[in-house]
Amino acid sequence: MKSAGTGGRLAGSIVLLTWLGWAAAHGLAASSSSDAAGEADTSSSPRAARAGLQQLAASYVDEYQRQLTAIVADETYVQEIRAQDPPEEGAPRSRTLRGEVFFLFAAAEREWMAIRDVHEVNGAAVTGTTDVRTTLSTLPAAQVAGRMKSYNARYNIGRITRNINEPTLALLVLDASHRSRFKFKDDKPRQVGDRRLVPLAFKERERPTLIRNNAGAPIYTTGELLVEPETGRIWQSTLNVSVDAITVQLTTDYAFEARLGLLLPVVFRERYEQGRATSARKSGDRSRAIDHEVVVAEGRYSNFRRFEVVSRIR
């Protein structure tokens, strides 16, 4: 379970999003693919076609969880404050991190983990950090992930406290432990570059939800997956949540890595917005206290390779 908390001067309105591995934490048995999604009808009806696409994508995710384990990539992670009212004088408006990211899937917890190991901040080398490779060989990955999230939070800019940094998080909506709680709807095929992809929209409708706020209240997610209809491969995912006064959008682009034979996350875009700019402030009335902030971040990943700590992933 990831820790929850608030942060900054606006603690009353800033909520740290908390994603829970519910199947493990609450002792829920993972349903089989056929139990969660139903057997796909082999007829040619639109309903059968939708079920077929969903099942195909779910089968892809099931296999992907076994394949995208113990992979490390180089990362460049850029954060920028696009709007902040009232402004924090002297606070940084942008920050660039460089380092590595370790991608893991812990089957027991049904949890994706992306563990960031920061080497540079704005071009300056970081010293005295935890050696993630060594630590992963001695401690369970979930414990290392929690430790590194807390440690790396110091590099976040802006007032919105956040701890979501898993590019593959949206894929969990098709996991057998969660899929039955979502409603899916496919749309007309979309041409994306040289590929014909089918948008598969999802909407969370039942508890326990993937994300909860720091008070334990459920947060329902929506989003979209761009699915290759012939194979079920997912080339892009978008996940949206609104929690209190904060709206969040997480988008991941995938590309094929020939050396590993996998689609891998190559770009991860985050957008966080707290509150709204009011008409009073826009008209020049500075007498009202406005809490509005927009923070965006983009992670780019390259040089993917495997690492040997599989025995500690659990």
C-alpha positions as CSV (number, residue, x, y, z in Angstrom):
1,M,0.0,0.0,0.0
2,K,1.4,3.4,-0.9
3,S,1.4,6.0,1.8
4,A,-1.0,8.9,1.6
5,G,-0.5,12.5,2.7
6,T,-0.8,16.1,2.0
7,G,1.8,18.7,1.3
8,G,2.6,22.4,1.0
9,R,0.9,25.5,2.2
10,L,-2.4,24.4,0.7
11,A,-2.6,21.2,2.6
12,G,-6.4,21.4,3.1
13,S,-7.0,21.3,-0.7
14,I,-4.1,19.2,-2.0
15,V,-4.6,15.5,-2.0
16,L,-1.9,12.9,-2.6
17,L,-3.3,10.3,-4.9
18,T,-2.9,6.8,-3.5
19,W,-3.1,3.7,-5.7
20,L,-3.8,0.5,-3.8
21,G,-3.1,-3.1,-4.7
22,W,-6.6,-4.1,-3.7
23,A,-6.6,-7.7,-4.6
24,A,-3.7,-8.4,-2.3
25,A,-4.5,-5.9,0.5
26,H,-8.1,-7.1,0.9
27,G,-7.6,-10.7,0.2
28,L,-9.7,-10.7,-2.9
29,A,-9.3,-13.6,-5.3
30,A,-8.3,-12.7,-8.8
31,S,-11.0,-13.7,-11.2
32,S,-10.1,-15.5,-14.3
33,S,-10.3,-13.7,-17.6
34,S,-13.5,-15.5,-18.6
35,D,-15.1,-14.7,-15.2
36,A,-14.2,-11.0,-15.4
37,A,-15.0,-10.3,-19.0
38,G,-17.3,-13.1,-20.0
39,E,-16.7,-15.5,-22.9
40,A,-16.3,-13.8,-26.2
41,D,-19.2,-14.4,-28.6
42,T,-18.0,-15.7,-31.9
43,S,-20.9,-14.1,-33.8
44,S,-20.4,-11.0,-35.9
45,S,-22.6,-8.7,-33.8
46,P,-21.3,-5.4,-32.6
47,R,-21.5,-6.6,-29.0
48,A,-19.5,-9.6,-29.8
49,A,-16.9,-7.5,-31.6
50,R,-16.6,-5.3,-28.5
51,A,-16.2,-8.3,-26.3
52,G,-13.6,-9.7,-28.6
53,L,-11.5,-6.5,-28.7
54,Q,-11.6,-6.3,-24.9
55,Q,-10.7,-9.9,-24.5
56,L,-7.9,-9.6,-27.0
57,A,-6.5,-6.6,-25.2
58,A,-6.9,-8.3,-21.8
59,S,-5.0,-11.3,-23.0
60,Y,-2.2,-9.0,-24.3
61,V,-2.0,-7.3,-20.9
62,D,-1.9,-10.7,-19.1
63,E,1.1,-11.7,-21.2
64,Y,2.7,-8.2,-21.0
65,Q,2.7,-8.4,-17.2
66,R,5.0,-11.4,-17.4
67,Q,7.2,-9.8,-20.1
68,L,7.7,-6.3,-18.7
69,T,9.5,-7.4,-15.6
70,A,13.0,-6.5,-14.5
71,I,13.6,-3.9,-17.3
72,V,15.6,-0.8,-16.8
73,A,15.7,2.3,-19.1
74,D,17.4,5.6,-19.2
75,E,15.1,8.5,-18.3
76,T,14.9,12.2,-18.9
77,Y,12.1,13.7,-16.8
78,V,11.1,17.3,-17.3
79,Q,8.7,19.2,-15.0
80,E,7.2,22.6,-15.6
81,I,4.8,24.9,-13.8
82,R,2.4,26.3,-16.4
83,A,0.3,28.4,-14.1
84,Q,0.5,29.2,-10.4
85,D,-1.8,31.7,-8.6
86,P,-0.7,33.0,-6.1
87,P,2.9,32.5,-7.3
88,E,5.5,31.2,-4.9
89,E,8.3,33.8,-5.1
90,G,11.7,32.2,-5.7
91,A,10.4,28.7,-6.2
92,P,11.6,26.9,-9.4
93,R,9.3,26.9,-12.4
94,S,11.0,24.0,-14.1
95,R,13.3,21.1,-13.3
96,T,15.0,18.4,-15.4
97,L,16.0,15.0,-13.9
98,R,18.1,12.4,-15.5
99,G,18.7,8.9,-14.4
100,E,17.3,5.4,-14.7
101,V,13.8,3.8,-14.3
102,F,13.3,0.2,-13.2
103,F,10.1,-1.3,-14.6
104,L,8.6,-4.1,-12.5
105,F,5.3,-6.0,-12.2
106,A,4.8,-7.7,-8.8
107,A,2.4,-10.6,-9.5
108,A,1.4,-11.2,-5.8
109,E,0.3,-7.6,-5.3
110,R,-1.0,-7.2,-8.9
111,E,1.0,-3.9,-9.0
112,W,3.1,-2.1,-11.5
113,M,6.1,-0.3,-10.2
114,A,8.4,2.2,-11.9
115,I,11.3,2.9,-9.6
116,R,13.2,6.1,-10.5
117,D,16.9,6.4,-9.7
118,V,17.8,10.0,-10.1
119,H,21.4,10.7,-11.2
120,E,21.3,14.4,-12.1
121,V,19.1,17.4,-11.3
122,N,19.4,20.3,-13.8
123,G,22.7,18.9,-14.9
124,A,24.2,18.6,-11.5
125,A,25.2,15.2,-10.2
126,V,23.2,13.8,-7.3
127,T,25.3,12.3,-4.5
128,G,24.5,10.2,-1.5
129,T,21.5,8.4,-3.1
130,T,20.3,4.8,-2.7
131,D,21.8,2.3,-5.1
132,V,18.6,0.9,-6.5
133,R,20.2,-2.0,-8.3
134,T,21.9,-3.2,-5.1
135,T,18.8,-2.6,-2.9
136,L,16.5,-4.5,-5.3
137,S,18.8,-7.5,-4.9
138,T,18.3,-7.5,-1.1
139,L,14.8,-6.2,-0.5
140,P,11.3,-6.9,-2.0
141,A,10.6,-4.5,-4.9
142,A,7.5,-3.1,-3.3
143,Q,9.5,-2.0,-0.3
144,V,12.2,-0.4,-2.5
145,A,9.5,1.4,-4.6
146,G,7.9,2.9,-1.5
147,R,11.3,4.0,-0.2
148,M,12.3,5.6,-3.5
149,K,8.9,7.4,-4.0
150,S,9.4,9.1,-0.6
151,Y,13.0,10.0,-1.4
152,N,12.3,11.3,-4.9
153,A,9.4,13.4,-3.9
154,R,12.0,16.1,-2.9
155,Y,12.5,16.7,-6.7
156,N,8.9,17.6,-7.4
157,I,8.1,21.2,-8.1
158,G,4.8,23.0,-7.4
159,R,2.4,22.8,-4.6
160,I,0.5,19.7,-5.8
161,T,1.7,16.7,-3.9
162,R,1.8,13.6,-6.1
163,N,3.3,10.1,-6.2
164,I,2.0,8.6,-9.4
165,N,4.8,7.7,-11.7
166,E,3.9,4.4,-13.2
167,P,3.6,4.8,-17.0
168,T,1.9,1.4,-17.2
169,L,-0.8,2.1,-14.5
170,A,-3.7,2.4,-17.0
171,L,-3.1,-1.2,-18.2
172,L,-4.4,-2.4,-14.8
173,V,-8.0,-1.8,-15.9
174,L,-7.6,-4.9,-18.0
175,D,-6.0,-7.0,-15.3
176,A,-8.2,-10.0,-14.3
177,S,-8.4,-8.7,-10.7
178,H,-9.9,-5.3,-11.7
179,R,-11.5,-5.7,-15.1
180,S,-15.0,-6.6,-14.0
181,R,-15.3,-3.3,-12.2
182,F,-14.9,-1.3,-15.4
183,K,-17.3,-0.6,-18.3
184,F,-15.7,-0.6,-21.7
185,K,-16.8,0.9,-25.0
186,D,-14.9,0.9,-28.3
187,D,-15.1,3.6,-30.9
188,K,-14.5,4.0,-34.6
189,P,-11.0,3.0,-35.7
190,R,-8.5,5.9,-35.7
191,Q,-5.5,6.3,-38.0
192,V,-2.4,7.0,-35.9
193,G,0.6,7.3,-38.2
194,D,0.7,4.2,-40.3
195,R,-1.4,2.2,-37.8
196,R,-5.2,1.6,-37.6
197,L,-6.0,1.6,-33.9
198,V,-9.4,1.2,-32.1
199,P,-10.1,3.5,-29.1
200,L,-11.3,1.4,-26.1
201,A,-12.8,3.8,-23.5
202,F,-13.1,2.6,-19.9
203,K,-15.0,3.9,-16.9
204,E,-14.6,2.6,-13.4
205,R,-18.0,1.9,-11.9
206,E,-17.6,-0.2,-8.8
207,R,-15.5,-0.4,-5.6
208,P,-12.8,-1.0,-4.6
209,T,-11.3,1.6,-6.9
210,L,-7.8,1.6,-8.2
211,I,-7.1,5.0,-6.6
212,R,-8.2,6.5,-3.3
213,N,-7.6,9.8,-1.7
214,N,-5.7,10.3,1.5
215,A,-9.0,10.0,3.5
216,G,-9.7,6.6,2.0
217,A,-12.6,7.7,-0.2
218,P,-12.8,6.0,-3.6
219,I,-11.7,7.9,-6.7
220,Y,-13.2,6.6,-10.0
221,T,-11.0,6.6,-13.1
222,T,-11.9,7.0,-16.8
223,G,-9.7,6.9,-19.8
224,E,-8.9,5.3,-23.2
225,L,-6.6,2.7,-24.6
226,L,-5.6,2.7,-28.3
227,V,-5.7,-1.0,-29.3
228,E,-4.4,-2.8,-32.4
229,P,-7.5,-4.8,-33.3
230,E,-5.5,-7.7,-34.9
231,T,-3.3,-8.4,-31.9
232,G,-4.7,-6.6,-28.9
233,R,-1.4,-4.6,-28.5
234,I,-1.9,-1.3,-26.7
235,W,0.0,1.6,-28.3
236,Q,-1.3,4.4,-26.1
237,S,-3.1,4.7,-22.8
238,T,-4.7,7.7,-21.1
239,L,-6.0,7.7,-17.5
240,N,-8.1,10.6,-16.0
241,V,-9.0,11.2,-12.4
242,S,-10.5,14.1,-10.4
243,V,-9.9,14.2,-6.7
244,D,-11.2,17.1,-4.7
245,A,-10.0,20.2,-6.6
246,I,-7.3,18.4,-8.6
247,T,-7.7,16.9,-12.1
248,V,-5.1,14.5,-13.4
249,Q,-4.4,13.2,-16.8
250,L,-1.7,10.5,-17.4
251,T,-0.8,9.6,-21.0
252,T,1.7,6.9,-22.1
253,D,3.0,6.3,-25.7
254,Y,4.4,2.9,-26.5
255,A,6.9,1.9,-29.3
256,F,8.3,-1.4,-30.4
257,E,11.8,-2.2,-29.1
258,A,13.2,-4.8,-31.4
259,R,16.0,-5.9,-29.1
260,L,13.6,-7.0,-26.4
261,G,10.8,-7.8,-28.8
262,L,8.3,-5.7,-26.8
263,L,6.2,-2.6,-26.9
264,L,7.7,-0.4,-24.3
265,P,6.7,3.0,-22.8
266,V,8.8,5.7,-24.4
267,V,6.9,8.8,-23.4
268,F,4.9,9.4,-20.2
269,R,3.0,12.8,-20.0
270,E,1.4,14.0,-16.8
271,R,-0.8,17.0,-16.2
272,Y,-2.1,18.1,-12.8
273,E,-4.4,21.1,-12.3
274,Q,-5.6,22.4,-9.0
275,G,-8.5,24.8,-8.9
276,R,-9.4,27.3,-11.6
277,A,-8.4,30.8,-12.5
278,T,-11.4,33.0,-11.6
279,S,-13.0,35.7,-13.6
280,A,-12.2,38.1,-10.7
281,R,-8.5,37.4,-11.0
282,K,-8.6,37.6,-14.8
283,S,-10.3,41.0,-14.6
284,G,-7.5,42.3,-12.5
285,D,-9.0,42.1,-9.0
286,R,-6.1,41.1,-6.8
287,S,-8.0,41.2,-3.5
288,R,-9.2,37.6,-3.7
289,A,-7.0,34.6,-2.7
290,I,-6.9,32.2,-5.6
291,D,-5.5,28.7,-5.4
292,H,-4.8,27.7,-9.0
293,E,-1.9,25.7,-10.3
294,V,-1.0,23.7,-13.4
295,V,2.0,21.3,-13.4
296,V,3.0,19.3,-16.4
297,A,5.7,16.6,-16.6
298,E,7.1,14.5,-19.4
299,G,9.3,11.4,-19.0
300,R,11.2,10.0,-22.0
301,Y,12.7,6.5,-21.9
302,S,15.4,4.9,-24.0
303,N,18.2,2.3,-23.9
304,F,15.9,-0.5,-22.5
305,R,17.7,-3.5,-21.1
306,R,17.0,-6.3,-18.6
307,F,18.5,-6.6,-15.1
308,E,18.9,-9.6,-12.9
309,V,17.0,-9.2,-9.6
310,V,13.9,-11.3,-10.5
311,S,14.2,-13.4,-7.4
312,R,13.2,-10.3,-5.2
313,I,10.2,-9.3,-7.2
314,R,7.2,-10.5,-5.2
